[in-house]
Amino acid sequence: MSEQSRITPLFRMDGKVAIVTGASKGIGEAIARGLAEFGAKVVISSRNQESVDAVAASFKADGLEAVGIACHVGDKEQLQQLVDKTVEVYGGVDILVNNAATNPVFGPITMTDDDVFDKIMGVNVKSPYQIANMVHPIMKERGGGSIINISSVEGHKPGFGLGLYSVSKAALLMLTQNQAKEWGSDGIRVNALCPGLVKTKFSKALWSNETVLGHVESQIPSGRIAMPDEMAGMAVFLASGASSYCTGGVYTADGGYLIAG
């Protein structure tokens, strides 16, 4: 057997079922496409049914397997419905990508209030905790699985104007490591992916500001911000058997942001 034939199949996910939240655009859509291109049956999830149907249709047009299931991750009942419908359609869950997130404010922590705090923590921390607990028994019964929590470099290094978002992403890193530690014996791997600044609608307030963008690009070794597709490769690795010995890991894709001065 050649070296290529031994290693290449590790990245294949044929027959695996993946849920990707916040997958109607940006990083989530790019990751979902990456998983589908490597053989996974992908559930495209976001708040709007029309939007997830459109993404699923574009995948199917390219010969990929996908279905759209709308879900507001801030609603526990909708999370459970997402899991239940996935099992109904595809028979189980093998991969979960917690990508959906929110950041309704940009500015100092003193500009926020309790409602904003609750919303950010609810979507960015509580919902990944809840849906992971929902899929845990399903993955365990199927012999294991992979959970990828999309955190952020802001969870490592606070930047001005993203205070509570940074706090939530730091909490998600610790949730990841606790899940990995507790669920390893069940064959479930849990890892975190921390993007830097990516050109998406979610981060438009940052990259559309020429002053902010210029400062960021001058500080990071890559000299540029990322595109959504540049997050997909790491997600494919973490979701697939190629990362079978990786759990509790925190992986950055930030162009060198964290090593900048």
C-alpha positions as CSV (number, residue, x, y, z in Angstrom):
1,M,0.0,0.0,0.0
2,S,1.4,3.4,-1.0
3,E,1.9,6.2,1.5
4,Q,-0.7,8.2,-0.3
5,S,-3.4,5.5,-0.1
6,R,-2.7,5.2,3.7
7,I,-3.1,8.9,4.5
8,T,-5.5,10.3,2.0
9,P,-8.5,8.2,3.2
10,L,-8.1,9.6,6.8
11,F,-9.6,12.9,5.6
12,R,-12.6,11.3,4.0
13,M,-15.9,11.5,5.9
14,D,-18.1,9.3,3.7
15,G,-21.2,8.3,5.6
16,K,-20.6,10.8,8.5
17,V,-23.3,13.2,9.4
18,A,-22.3,16.8,10.3
19,I,-24.3,19.7,11.9
20,V,-22.9,23.2,11.2
21,T,-24.6,26.1,13.0
22,G,-24.4,29.6,11.6
23,A,-23.8,28.0,8.2
24,S,-25.8,30.2,5.8
25,K,-22.8,32.4,5.1
26,G,-19.2,33.2,6.0
27,I,-17.0,30.8,8.0
28,G,-19.9,28.4,8.7
29,E,-20.8,28.0,5.0
30,A,-17.1,27.5,4.1
31,I,-16.7,24.8,6.7
32,A,-19.9,23.1,5.8
33,R,-18.8,23.0,2.1
34,G,-15.4,21.6,3.1
35,L,-17.0,18.8,5.1
36,A,-19.4,18.0,2.3
37,E,-16.6,17.9,-0.3
38,F,-14.9,15.3,1.8
39,G,-18.0,13.1,1.9
40,A,-20.0,14.2,4.9
41,K,-23.8,14.6,4.9
42,V,-24.1,18.1,6.1
43,V,-27.0,19.9,7.9
44,I,-26.9,23.6,7.1
45,S,-28.3,25.5,10.0
46,S,-29.0,29.1,10.7
47,R,-32.0,31.2,11.8
48,N,-33.7,31.6,8.4
49,Q,-35.1,28.6,6.6
50,E,-34.9,30.3,3.2
51,S,-31.2,31.0,3.6
52,V,-30.3,27.5,4.7
53,D,-32.3,26.0,1.9
54,A,-30.5,28.2,-0.6
55,V,-27.1,27.0,0.7
56,A,-28.2,23.4,0.7
57,A,-29.4,23.8,-2.9
58,S,-26.1,25.2,-4.0
59,F,-24.3,22.2,-2.4
60,K,-26.6,19.7,-4.1
61,A,-26.1,21.4,-7.5
62,D,-22.4,20.6,-7.0
63,G,-23.2,16.9,-6.2
64,L,-22.8,17.3,-2.5
65,E,-25.2,15.9,0.2
66,A,-26.8,18.6,2.3
67,V,-30.1,19.7,3.9
68,G,-31.2,23.0,5.5
69,I,-32.7,23.0,9.0
70,A,-33.5,26.4,10.5
71,C,-32.6,26.9,14.1
72,H,-32.1,29.9,16.5
73,V,-29.3,28.6,18.7
74,G,-30.5,30.9,21.5
75,D,-33.6,28.8,21.9
76,K,-33.1,25.4,23.6
77,E,-36.2,23.9,22.1
78,Q,-35.1,24.8,18.6
79,L,-31.7,23.2,19.3
80,Q,-33.3,20.0,20.3
81,Q,-35.5,20.1,17.2
82,L,-32.3,20.6,15.1
83,V,-30.8,17.5,16.6
84,D,-34.0,15.5,16.3
85,K,-34.6,16.4,12.7
86,T,-31.0,15.6,11.8
87,V,-31.4,12.1,13.3
88,E,-34.7,11.8,11.4
89,V,-33.2,12.7,8.1
90,Y,-29.7,11.1,8.3
91,G,-29.9,8.7,11.2
92,G,-27.5,10.2,13.6
93,V,-24.8,12.8,14.3
94,D,-21.0,12.3,14.0
95,I,-19.7,15.8,13.7
96,L,-20.9,19.1,15.3
97,V,-19.5,22.5,14.4
98,N,-20.6,25.2,16.8
99,N,-20.0,28.2,14.6
100,A,-23.1,30.4,15.3
101,A,-22.1,33.5,17.4
102,T,-23.2,37.0,18.1
103,N,-21.7,40.3,19.1
104,P,-24.3,43.1,19.1
105,V,-22.0,45.8,20.4
106,F,-18.6,47.3,19.5
107,G,-17.1,49.4,22.2
108,P,-16.0,49.4,25.9
109,I,-17.5,47.0,28.4
110,T,-19.0,50.0,30.1
111,M,-21.2,50.6,27.1
112,T,-23.0,47.2,27.6
113,D,-25.7,46.1,29.9
114,D,-27.1,42.9,31.5
115,D,-29.3,42.1,28.5
116,V,-26.3,42.3,26.1
117,F,-24.2,40.2,28.4
118,D,-26.9,37.6,28.6
119,K,-27.4,37.5,24.9
120,I,-23.7,37.1,24.1
121,M,-23.1,34.4,26.7
122,G,-26.3,32.7,25.7
123,V,-25.5,32.3,22.1
124,N,-21.7,32.1,22.3
125,V,-21.3,29.8,25.3
126,K,-24.6,28.3,26.5
127,S,-25.9,27.1,23.2
128,P,-22.7,25.2,22.3
129,Y,-22.9,23.6,25.8
130,Q,-26.5,22.7,25.3
131,I,-26.3,21.2,21.8
132,A,-23.1,19.3,22.6
133,N,-24.9,17.7,25.6
134,M,-27.8,16.8,23.2
135,V,-25.5,15.1,20.6
136,H,-23.2,13.4,23.2
137,P,-25.4,10.3,23.7
138,I,-25.9,10.0,20.0
139,M,-22.2,10.1,19.2
140,K,-21.4,7.8,22.1
141,E,-23.8,5.2,20.8
142,R,-22.3,5.5,17.3
143,G,-18.8,4.8,18.7
144,G,-17.6,8.4,18.9
145,G,-17.6,11.7,17.1
146,S,-15.9,15.1,16.7
147,I,-17.1,18.4,18.1
148,I,-15.5,21.7,16.9
149,N,-16.1,24.8,18.8
150,I,-15.4,28.0,16.8
151,S,-13.8,30.4,19.2
152,S,-11.6,33.3,18.3
153,V,-8.2,34.8,18.8
154,E,-10.1,37.3,20.9
155,G,-10.5,34.5,23.5
156,H,-6.7,34.6,23.9
157,K,-5.9,38.3,23.5
158,P,-8.4,41.0,24.2
159,G,-8.8,43.7,21.6
160,F,-10.5,47.1,22.1
161,G,-14.2,47.1,21.5
162,L,-14.8,43.4,21.8
163,G,-14.8,43.0,25.6
164,L,-17.8,40.7,26.3
165,Y,-17.2,38.8,23.0
166,S,-13.7,38.1,24.1
167,V,-15.0,36.9,27.5
168,S,-17.4,34.5,25.8
169,K,-14.8,33.1,23.5
170,A,-12.4,32.5,26.3
171,A,-15.2,30.6,28.2
172,L,-15.8,28.5,25.0
173,L,-12.1,27.4,25.1
174,M,-12.5,26.1,28.7
175,L,-15.8,24.4,27.8
176,T,-13.9,22.7,24.9
177,Q,-11.2,21.4,27.2
178,N,-13.7,20.2,29.8
179,Q,-15.8,18.4,27.2
180,A,-12.6,16.8,25.7
181,K,-11.5,15.6,29.2
182,E,-14.9,14.2,30.2
183,W,-15.9,12.6,26.9
184,G,-12.6,11.1,25.7
185,S,-13.5,7.7,27.0
186,D,-16.7,7.9,24.9
187,G,-14.7,8.3,21.7
188,I,-15.7,11.9,21.3
189,R,-13.0,14.4,20.5
190,V,-13.6,18.1,21.1
191,N,-11.3,20.8,19.7
192,A,-11.5,24.6,19.3
193,L,-10.7,26.6,16.2
194,C,-9.7,30.2,16.7
195,P,-9.9,32.4,13.6
196,G,-8.3,35.8,13.4
197,L,-10.1,38.6,11.5
198,V,-11.9,37.0,8.6
199,K,-13.7,39.0,5.8
200,T,-17.3,38.1,6.7
201,K,-20.5,40.0,7.2
202,F,-20.2,39.2,11.0
203,S,-16.9,41.2,11.2
204,K,-17.7,43.9,8.7
205,A,-17.6,46.6,11.3
206,L,-13.9,45.9,11.7
207,W,-12.6,45.2,8.2
208,S,-14.8,47.9,6.5
209,N,-13.1,50.5,8.7
210,E,-10.0,51.4,6.8
211,T,-8.2,52.7,9.9
212,V,-8.9,49.5,11.8
213,L,-8.1,47.3,8.8
214,G,-4.8,49.1,8.1
215,H,-3.8,48.7,11.8
216,V,-4.6,45.0,11.8
217,E,-2.8,44.3,8.5
218,S,0.3,46.2,9.6
219,Q,0.5,44.2,12.9
220,I,0.2,40.6,11.7
221,P,2.9,38.7,9.9
222,S,0.6,37.7,7.1
223,G,-0.1,41.3,6.3
224,R,-3.7,40.6,5.4
225,I,-7.0,39.4,6.9
226,A,-8.4,35.9,6.0
227,M,-11.1,34.8,3.7
228,P,-13.8,32.3,4.9
229,D,-12.4,29.4,2.9
230,E,-9.2,29.6,4.8
231,M,-10.9,28.2,7.9
232,A,-12.3,25.2,6.1
233,G,-9.1,23.1,5.9
234,M,-8.5,23.1,9.6
235,A,-12.1,22.2,10.2
236,V,-11.9,19.3,7.8
237,F,-8.8,18.1,9.6
238,L,-10.4,18.3,13.0
239,A,-13.6,16.6,11.9
240,S,-12.0,13.8,10.1
241,G,-10.0,10.7,11.1
242,A,-6.8,12.6,10.2
243,S,-7.0,14.2,13.7
244,S,-7.9,11.0,15.5
245,Y,-5.3,11.7,18.3
246,C,-6.3,15.4,18.7
247,T,-8.7,16.4,21.5
248,G,-8.8,19.3,23.8
249,G,-6.7,21.3,21.4
250,V,-6.9,25.0,20.6
251,Y,-5.9,25.7,17.0
252,T,-5.4,29.2,15.6
253,A,-5.8,30.4,12.1
254,D,-4.9,34.0,12.5
255,G,-2.1,35.0,10.1
256,G,0.2,35.3,13.1
257,Y,-1.9,37.7,15.1
258,L,-1.1,36.1,18.4
259,I,2.6,36.4,17.9
260,A,2.5,40.0,16.8
261,G,3.8,42.6,19.2
